[in-house]
Amino acid sequence: MAKTSVRVRATRKPKFSTRIVRRCFRCGRKRGYMRDFDLCRICFRELANEGMIPGIKKSSW
């Protein structure tokens, strides 16, 4: 869980475009981030297992 100050800083417009830090909107994690879902890998897995993300299901073969 990221600190609130870090999450707020990431939402501000940076001085240079290369300084953009994309963070998970649920927990604020910056590593393992998926742009398509705006989630980190951990939150993505939790929501996918609960069936909260439409069109995503756990694979089995």
PyMOL Python script that loads the backbone (N, CA, C, O; Angstrom):
from pymol import cmd

cmd.read_pdbstr("""\
ATOM      1  N   MET A   1       0.838  -1.168   0.000  1.00  0.00           N
ATOM      2  CA  MET A   1       0.000   0.000   0.000  1.00  0.00           C
ATOM      3  C   MET A   1       0.892   1.244   0.000  1.00  0.00           C
ATOM      4  O   MET A   1       1.699   1.439   0.909  1.00  0.00           O
ATOM      5  N   ALA A   2       0.741   2.062  -1.006  1.00  0.00           N
ATOM      6  CA  ALA A   2       1.536   3.278  -1.113  1.00  0.00           C
ATOM      7  C   ALA A   2       0.984   4.365  -0.188  1.00  0.00           C
ATOM      8  O   ALA A   2      -0.211   4.408   0.107  1.00  0.00           O
ATOM      9  N   LYS A   3       1.885   5.238   0.259  1.00  0.00           N
ATOM     10  CA  LYS A   3       1.452   6.346   1.097  1.00  0.00           C
ATOM     11  C   LYS A   3       0.550   7.277   0.299  1.00  0.00           C
ATOM     12  O   LYS A   3       0.639   7.351  -0.926  1.00  0.00           O
ATOM     13  N   THR A   4      -0.301   7.969   0.998  1.00  0.00           N
ATOM     14  CA  THR A   4      -1.234   8.891   0.355  1.00  0.00           C
ATOM     15  C   THR A   4      -0.488   9.995  -0.380  1.00  0.00           C
ATOM     16  O   THR A   4      -0.889  10.389  -1.475  1.00  0.00           O
ATOM     17  N   SER A   5       0.586  10.496   0.206  1.00  0.00           N
ATOM     18  CA  SER A   5       1.341  11.582  -0.424  1.00  0.00           C
ATOM     19  C   SER A   5       1.951  11.133  -1.753  1.00  0.00           C
ATOM     20  O   SER A   5       2.022  11.921  -2.697  1.00  0.00           O
ATOM     21  N   VAL A   6       2.385   9.893  -1.833  1.00  0.00           N
ATOM     22  CA  VAL A   6       2.974   9.365  -3.060  1.00  0.00           C
ATOM     23  C   VAL A   6       1.899   9.215  -4.137  1.00  0.00           C
ATOM     24  O   VAL A   6       2.137   9.499  -5.311  1.00  0.00           O
ATOM     25  N   ARG A   7       0.722   8.770  -3.723  1.00  0.00           N
ATOM     26  CA  ARG A   7      -0.380   8.614  -4.682  1.00  0.00           C
ATOM     27  C   ARG A   7      -0.832   9.948  -5.228  1.00  0.00           C
ATOM     28  O   ARG A   7      -1.132  10.057  -6.416  1.00  0.00           O
ATOM     29  N   VAL A   8      -0.888  10.967  -4.384  1.00  0.00           N
ATOM     30  CA  VAL A   8      -1.301  12.301  -4.817  1.00  0.00           C
ATOM     31  C   VAL A   8      -0.258  12.891  -5.765  1.00  0.00           C
ATOM     32  O   VAL A   8      -0.608  13.517  -6.765  1.00  0.00           O
ATOM     33  N   ARG A   9       1.017  12.689  -5.450  1.00  0.00           N
ATOM     34  CA  ARG A   9       2.090  13.195  -6.299  1.00  0.00           C
ATOM     35  C   ARG A   9       2.025  12.579  -7.693  1.00  0.00           C
ATOM     36  O   ARG A   9       2.322  13.252  -8.680  1.00  0.00           O
ATOM     37  N   ALA A  10       1.641  11.310  -7.782  1.00  0.00           N
ATOM     38  CA  ALA A  10       1.556  10.630  -9.073  1.00  0.00           C
ATOM     39  C   ALA A  10       0.408  11.154  -9.922  1.00  0.00           C
ATOM     40  O   ALA A  10       0.460  11.059 -11.148  1.00  0.00           O
ATOM     41  N   THR A  11      -0.629  11.706  -9.297  1.00  0.00           N
ATOM     42  CA  THR A  11      -1.767  12.224 -10.065  1.00  0.00           C
ATOM     43  C   THR A  11      -1.500  13.600 -10.663  1.00  0.00           C
ATOM     44  O   THR A  11      -2.168  14.003 -11.616  1.00  0.00           O
ATOM     45  N   ARG A  12      -0.522  14.328 -10.108  1.00  0.00           N
ATOM     46  CA  ARG A  12      -0.204  15.662 -10.634  1.00  0.00           C
ATOM     47  C   ARG A  12       0.441  15.567 -12.008  1.00  0.00           C
ATOM     48  O   ARG A  12       1.081  14.569 -12.339  1.00  0.00           O
ATOM     49  N   LYS A  13       0.267  16.615 -12.801  1.00  0.00           N
ATOM     50  CA  LYS A  13       0.887  16.662 -14.124  1.00  0.00           C
ATOM     51  C   LYS A  13       2.381  16.922 -13.946  1.00  0.00           C
ATOM     52  O   LYS A  13       2.763  17.900 -13.302  1.00  0.00           O
ATOM     53  N   PRO A  14       3.237  16.051 -14.512  1.00  0.00           N
ATOM     54  CA  PRO A  14       4.677  16.245 -14.334  1.00  0.00           C
ATOM     55  C   PRO A  14       5.228  17.364 -15.210  1.00  0.00           C
ATOM     56  O   PRO A  14       4.619  17.762 -16.203  1.00  0.00           O
ATOM     57  N   LYS A  15       6.380  17.852 -14.820  1.00  0.00           N
ATOM     58  CA  LYS A  15       7.051  18.899 -15.578  1.00  0.00           C
ATOM     59  C   LYS A  15       7.459  18.395 -16.961  1.00  0.00           C
ATOM     60  O   LYS A  15       7.362  19.128 -17.945  1.00  0.00           O
ATOM     61  N   PHE A  16       7.910  17.156 -17.035  1.00  0.00           N
ATOM     62  CA  PHE A  16       8.299  16.526 -18.286  1.00  0.00           C
ATOM     63  C   PHE A  16       7.490  15.251 -18.471  1.00  0.00           C
ATOM     64  O   PHE A  16       7.174  14.561 -17.502  1.00  0.00           O
ATOM     65  N   SER A  17       7.156  14.940 -19.723  1.00  0.00           N
ATOM     66  CA  SER A  17       6.276  13.788 -19.999  1.00  0.00           C
ATOM     67  C   SER A  17       6.905  12.449 -19.623  1.00  0.00           C
ATOM     68  O   SER A  17       6.185  11.477 -19.395  1.00  0.00           O
ATOM     69  N   THR A  18       8.229  12.380 -19.556  1.00  0.00           N
ATOM     70  CA  THR A  18       8.887  11.117 -19.216  1.00  0.00           C
ATOM     71  C   THR A  18       8.824  10.806 -17.721  1.00  0.00           C
ATOM     72  O   THR A  18       9.178   9.706 -17.297  1.00  0.00           O
ATOM     73  N   ARG A  19       8.378  11.764 -16.934  1.00  0.00           N
ATOM     74  CA  ARG A  19       8.288  11.552 -15.492  1.00  0.00           C
ATOM     75  C   ARG A  19       6.944  10.982 -15.036  1.00  0.00           C
ATOM     76  O   ARG A  19       6.689  10.890 -13.836  1.00  0.00           O
ATOM     77  N   ILE A  20       6.088  10.601 -15.977  1.00  0.00           N
ATOM     78  CA  ILE A  20       4.778  10.054 -15.618  1.00  0.00           C
ATOM     79  C   ILE A  20       4.974   8.738 -14.871  1.00  0.00           C
ATOM     80  O   ILE A  20       5.699   7.856 -15.330  1.00  0.00           O
ATOM     81  N   VAL A  21       4.330   8.617 -13.729  1.00  0.00           N
ATOM     82  CA  VAL A  21       4.346   7.368 -12.960  1.00  0.00           C
ATOM     83  C   VAL A  21       2.924   6.858 -12.913  1.00  0.00           C
ATOM     84  O   VAL A  21       2.047   7.498 -12.334  1.00  0.00           O
ATOM     85  N   ARG A  22       2.694   5.716 -13.516  1.00  0.00           N
ATOM     86  CA  ARG A  22       1.358   5.132 -13.511  1.00  0.00           C
ATOM     87  C   ARG A  22       1.238   4.212 -12.311  1.00  0.00           C
ATOM     88  O   ARG A  22       2.104   3.370 -12.069  1.00  0.00           O
ATOM     89  N   ARG A  23       0.159   4.379 -11.562  1.00  0.00           N
ATOM     90  CA  ARG A  23      -0.048   3.600 -10.355  1.00  0.00           C
ATOM     91  C   ARG A  23      -1.413   2.943 -10.362  1.00  0.00           C
ATOM     92  O   ARG A  23      -2.350   3.432 -10.992  1.00  0.00           O
ATOM     93  N   CYS A  24      -1.514   1.833  -9.654  1.00  0.00           N
ATOM     94  CA  CYS A  24      -2.774   1.118  -9.480  1.00  0.00           C
ATOM     95  C   CYS A  24      -3.744   2.031  -8.740  1.00  0.00           C
ATOM     96  O   CYS A  24      -3.376   2.656  -7.746  1.00  0.00           O
ATOM     97  N   PHE A  25      -4.982   2.109  -9.224  1.00  0.00           N
ATOM     98  CA  PHE A  25      -5.929   3.016  -8.578  1.00  0.00           C
ATOM     99  C   PHE A  25      -6.452   2.455  -7.267  1.00  0.00           C
ATOM    100  O   PHE A  25      -6.979   3.207  -6.448  1.00  0.00           O
ATOM    101  N   ARG A  26      -6.319   1.143  -7.045  1.00  0.00           N
ATOM    102  CA  ARG A  26      -6.792   0.554  -5.788  1.00  0.00           C
ATOM    103  C   ARG A  26      -5.775   0.680  -4.669  1.00  0.00           C
ATOM    104  O   ARG A  26      -6.108   1.134  -3.574  1.00  0.00           O
ATOM    105  N   CYS A  27      -4.529   0.280  -4.936  1.00  0.00           N
ATOM    106  CA  CYS A  27      -3.544   0.228  -3.851  1.00  0.00           C
ATOM    107  C   CYS A  27      -2.389   1.207  -4.020  1.00  0.00           C
ATOM    108  O   CYS A  27      -1.668   1.475  -3.058  1.00  0.00           O
ATOM    109  N   GLY A  28      -2.198   1.747  -5.226  1.00  0.00           N
ATOM    110  CA  GLY A  28      -1.134   2.712  -5.446  1.00  0.00           C
ATOM    111  C   GLY A  28       0.192   2.099  -5.830  1.00  0.00           C
ATOM    112  O   GLY A  28       1.194   2.809  -5.912  1.00  0.00           O
ATOM    113  N   ARG A  29       0.228   0.807  -6.067  1.00  0.00           N
ATOM    114  CA  ARG A  29       1.467   0.123  -6.440  1.00  0.00           C
ATOM    115  C   ARG A  29       1.895   0.559  -7.838  1.00  0.00           C
ATOM    116  O   ARG A  29       1.055   0.718  -8.723  1.00  0.00           O
ATOM    117  N   LYS A  30       3.221   0.756  -8.041  1.00  0.00           N
ATOM    118  CA  LYS A  30       3.689   1.203  -9.349  1.00  0.00           C
ATOM    119  C   LYS A  30       4.325   0.073 -10.157  1.00  0.00           C
ATOM    120  O   LYS A  30       4.407   0.170 -11.382  1.00  0.00           O
ATOM    121  N   ARG A  31       4.769  -0.977  -9.510  1.00  0.00           N
ATOM    122  CA  ARG A  31       5.382  -2.091 -10.229  1.00  0.00           C
ATOM    123  C   ARG A  31       4.337  -3.140 -10.557  1.00  0.00           C
ATOM    124  O   ARG A  31       3.416  -3.372  -9.773  1.00  0.00           O
ATOM    125  N   GLY A  32       4.475  -3.775 -11.710  1.00  0.00           N
ATOM    126  CA  GLY A  32       3.516  -4.782 -12.134  1.00  0.00           C
ATOM    127  C   GLY A  32       2.196  -4.175 -12.554  1.00  0.00           C
ATOM    128  O   GLY A  32       1.140  -4.775 -12.352  1.00  0.00           O
ATOM    129  N   TYR A  33       2.248  -2.986 -13.138  1.00  0.00           N
ATOM    130  CA  TYR A  33       1.051  -2.232 -13.516  1.00  0.00           C
ATOM    131  C   TYR A  33       0.595  -2.630 -14.915  1.00  0.00           C
ATOM    132  O   TYR A  33       1.420  -2.775 -15.817  1.00  0.00           O
ATOM    133  N   MET A  34      -0.720  -2.807 -15.103  1.00  0.00           N
ATOM    134  CA  MET A  34      -1.294  -3.109 -16.411  1.00  0.00           C
ATOM    135  C   MET A  34      -2.128  -1.925 -16.866  1.00  0.00           C
ATOM    136  O   MET A  34      -3.123  -1.574 -16.231  1.00  0.00           O
ATOM    137  N   ARG A  35      -1.719  -1.311 -17.967  1.00  0.00           N
ATOM    138  CA  ARG A  35      -2.400  -0.120 -18.462  1.00  0.00           C
ATOM    139  C   ARG A  35      -3.843  -0.390 -18.868  1.00  0.00           C
ATOM    140  O   ARG A  35      -4.722   0.441 -18.637  1.00  0.00           O
ATOM    141  N   ASP A  36      -4.087  -1.544 -19.470  1.00  0.00           N
ATOM    142  CA  ASP A  36      -5.428  -1.854 -19.970  1.00  0.00           C
ATOM    143  C   ASP A  36      -6.480  -1.807 -18.868  1.00  0.00           C
ATOM    144  O   ASP A  36      -7.629  -1.434 -19.108  1.00  0.00           O
ATOM    145  N   PHE A  37      -6.079  -2.187 -17.660  1.00  0.00           N
ATOM    146  CA  PHE A  37      -7.032  -2.286 -16.561  1.00  0.00           C
ATOM    147  C   PHE A  37      -6.808  -1.249 -15.473  1.00  0.00           C
ATOM    148  O   PHE A  37      -7.626  -1.127 -14.561  1.00  0.00           O
ATOM    149  N   ASP A  38      -5.703  -0.491 -15.555  1.00  0.00           N
ATOM    150  CA  ASP A  38      -5.349   0.512 -14.549  1.00  0.00           C
ATOM    151  C   ASP A  38      -5.171  -0.126 -13.174  1.00  0.00           C
ATOM    152  O   ASP A  38      -5.482   0.480 -12.149  1.00  0.00           O
ATOM    153  N   LEU A  39      -4.663  -1.368 -13.169  1.00  0.00           N
ATOM    154  CA  LEU A  39      -4.478  -2.138 -11.939  1.00  0.00           C
ATOM    155  C   LEU A  39      -3.084  -2.742 -11.897  1.00  0.00           C
ATOM    156  O   LEU A  39      -2.456  -2.949 -12.936  1.00  0.00           O
ATOM    157  N   CYS A  40      -2.601  -3.025 -10.690  1.00  0.00           N
ATOM    158  CA  CYS A  40      -1.373  -3.797 -10.559  1.00  0.00           C
ATOM    159  C   CYS A  40      -1.734  -5.280 -10.674  1.00  0.00           C
ATOM    160  O   CYS A  40      -2.911  -5.641 -10.645  1.00  0.00           O
ATOM    161  N   ARG A  41      -0.735  -6.121 -10.801  1.00  0.00           N
ATOM    162  CA  ARG A  41      -0.971  -7.551 -11.023  1.00  0.00           C
ATOM    163  C   ARG A  41      -1.693  -8.215  -9.852  1.00  0.00           C
ATOM    164  O   ARG A  41      -2.465  -9.153 -10.051  1.00  0.00           O
ATOM    165  N   ILE A  42      -1.450  -7.741  -8.652  1.00  0.00           N
ATOM    166  CA  ILE A  42      -2.054  -8.346  -7.468  1.00  0.00           C
ATOM    167  C   ILE A  42      -3.543  -8.018  -7.398  1.00  0.00           C
ATOM    168  O   ILE A  42      -4.372  -8.903  -7.184  1.00  0.00           O
ATOM    169  N   CYS A  43      -3.877  -6.737  -7.581  1.00  0.00           N
ATOM    170  CA  CYS A  43      -5.285  -6.329  -7.566  1.00  0.00           C
ATOM    171  C   CYS A  43      -6.033  -6.939  -8.745  1.00  0.00           C
ATOM    172  O   CYS A  43      -7.198  -7.316  -8.620  1.00  0.00           O
ATOM    173  N   PHE A  44      -5.354  -7.035  -9.899  1.00  0.00           N
ATOM    174  CA  PHE A  44      -5.976  -7.648 -11.066  1.00  0.00           C
ATOM    175  C   PHE A  44      -6.360  -9.086 -10.761  1.00  0.00           C
ATOM    176  O   PHE A  44      -7.466  -9.518 -11.085  1.00  0.00           O
ATOM    177  N   ARG A  45      -5.469  -9.816 -10.151  1.00  0.00           N
ATOM    178  CA  ARG A  45      -5.738 -11.220  -9.847  1.00  0.00           C
ATOM    179  C   ARG A  45      -6.873 -11.371  -8.842  1.00  0.00           C
ATOM    180  O   ARG A  45      -7.727 -12.245  -8.991  1.00  0.00           O
ATOM    181  N   GLU A  46      -6.882 -10.521  -7.822  1.00  0.00           N
ATOM    182  CA  GLU A  46      -7.954 -10.575  -6.823  1.00  0.00           C
ATOM    183  C   GLU A  46      -9.315 -10.320  -7.460  1.00  0.00           C
ATOM    184  O   GLU A  46     -10.267 -11.062  -7.217  1.00  0.00           O
ATOM    185  N   LEU A  47      -9.405  -9.267  -8.277  1.00  0.00           N
ATOM    186  CA  LEU A  47     -10.675  -8.926  -8.910  1.00  0.00           C
ATOM    187  C   LEU A  47     -11.086  -9.967  -9.954  1.00  0.00           C
ATOM    188  O   LEU A  47     -12.271 -10.267 -10.098  1.00  0.00           O
ATOM    189  N   ALA A  48     -10.118 -10.514 -10.675  1.00  0.00           N
ATOM    190  CA  ALA A  48     -10.431 -11.522 -11.688  1.00  0.00           C
ATOM    191  C   ALA A  48     -10.960 -12.799 -11.035  1.00  0.00           C
ATOM    192  O   ALA A  48     -11.891 -13.416 -11.552  1.00  0.00           O
ATOM    193  N   ASN A  49     -10.388 -13.191  -9.929  1.00  0.00           N
ATOM    194  CA  ASN A  49     -10.849 -14.396  -9.228  1.00  0.00           C
ATOM    195  C   ASN A  49     -12.239 -14.207  -8.644  1.00  0.00           C
ATOM    196  O   ASN A  49     -12.996 -15.171  -8.527  1.00  0.00           O
ATOM    197  N   GLU A  50     -12.587 -12.978  -8.277  1.00  0.00           N
ATOM    198  CA  GLU A  50     -13.923 -12.686  -7.759  1.00  0.00           C
ATOM    199  C   GLU A  50     -14.945 -12.520  -8.874  1.00  0.00           C
ATOM    200  O   GLU A  50     -16.149 -12.475  -8.622  1.00  0.00           O
ATOM    201  N   GLY A  51     -14.454 -12.429 -10.118  1.00  0.00           N
ATOM    202  CA  GLY A  51     -15.348 -12.242 -11.265  1.00  0.00           C
ATOM    203  C   GLY A  51     -15.803 -10.809 -11.443  1.00  0.00           C
ATOM    204  O   GLY A  51     -16.850 -10.563 -12.043  1.00  0.00           O
ATOM    205  N   MET A  52     -15.034  -9.857 -10.932  1.00  0.00           N
ATOM    206  CA  MET A  52     -15.404  -8.448 -10.997  1.00  0.00           C
ATOM    207  C   MET A  52     -14.964  -7.775 -12.305  1.00  0.00           C
ATOM    208  O   MET A  52     -15.442  -6.690 -12.636  1.00  0.00           O
ATOM    209  N   ILE A  53     -14.049  -8.421 -13.048  1.00  0.00           N
ATOM    210  CA  ILE A  53     -13.582  -7.860 -14.320  1.00  0.00           C
ATOM    211  C   ILE A  53     -14.291  -8.611 -15.438  1.00  0.00           C
ATOM    212  O   ILE A  53     -14.063  -9.809 -15.603  1.00  0.00           O
ATOM    213  N   PRO A  54     -15.144  -7.942 -16.212  1.00  0.00           N
ATOM    214  CA  PRO A  54     -15.884  -8.635 -17.260  1.00  0.00           C
ATOM    215  C   PRO A  54     -14.964  -9.151 -18.365  1.00  0.00           C
ATOM    216  O   PRO A  54     -14.049  -8.456 -18.806  1.00  0.00           O
ATOM    217  N   GLY A  55     -15.224 -10.378 -18.800  1.00  0.00           N
ATOM    218  CA  GLY A  55     -14.460 -10.975 -19.885  1.00  0.00           C
ATOM    219  C   GLY A  55     -13.190 -11.667 -19.457  1.00  0.00           C
ATOM    220  O   GLY A  55     -12.481 -12.220 -20.298  1.00  0.00           O
ATOM    221  N   ILE A  56     -12.880 -11.653 -18.177  1.00  0.00           N
ATOM    222  CA  ILE A  56     -11.666 -12.283 -17.674  1.00  0.00           C
ATOM    223  C   ILE A  56     -12.053 -13.451 -16.793  1.00  0.00           C
ATOM    224  O   ILE A  56     -12.874 -13.317 -15.886  1.00  0.00           O
ATOM    225  N   LYS A  57     -11.439 -14.626 -17.076  1.00  0.00           N
ATOM    226  CA  LYS A  57     -11.655 -15.767 -16.196  1.00  0.00           C
ATOM    227  C   LYS A  57     -10.356 -16.548 -16.101  1.00  0.00           C
ATOM    228  O   LYS A  57      -9.510 -16.487 -16.993  1.00  0.00           O
ATOM    229  N   LYS A  58     -10.214 -17.264 -15.035  1.00  0.00           N
ATOM    230  CA  LYS A  58      -8.994 -18.039 -14.801  1.00  0.00           C
ATOM    231  C   LYS A  58      -8.955 -19.196 -15.784  1.00  0.00           C
ATOM    232  O   LYS A  58      -9.941 -19.911 -15.961  1.00  0.00           O
ATOM    233  N   SER A  59      -7.810 -19.370 -16.418  1.00  0.00           N
ATOM    234  CA  SER A  59      -7.690 -20.430 -17.413  1.00  0.00           C
ATOM    235  C   SER A  59      -7.406 -21.776 -16.738  1.00  0.00           C
ATOM    236  O   SER A  59      -6.771 -21.843 -15.685  1.00  0.00           O
ATOM    237  N   SER A  60      -7.883 -22.817 -17.362  1.00  0.00           N
ATOM    238  CA  SER A  60      -7.570 -24.174 -16.913  1.00  0.00           C
ATOM    239  C   SER A  60      -7.666 -25.093 -18.124  1.00  0.00           C
ATOM    240  O   SER A  60      -8.578 -24.962 -18.941  1.00  0.00           O
ATOM    241  N   TRP A  61      -6.728 -26.015 -18.233  1.00  0.00           N
ATOM    242  CA  TRP A  61      -6.753 -26.942 -19.361  1.00  0.00           C
ATOM    243  C   TRP A  61      -6.200 -28.281 -18.970  1.00  0.00           C
ATOM    244  O   TRP A  61      -6.143 -29.190 -19.797  1.00  0.00           O
TER     245      TRP A  61
END
""", "prot")
cmd.dss("prot")
cmd.show_as("cartoon", "prot")
cmd.util.cbc("prot")
cmd.orient("prot")
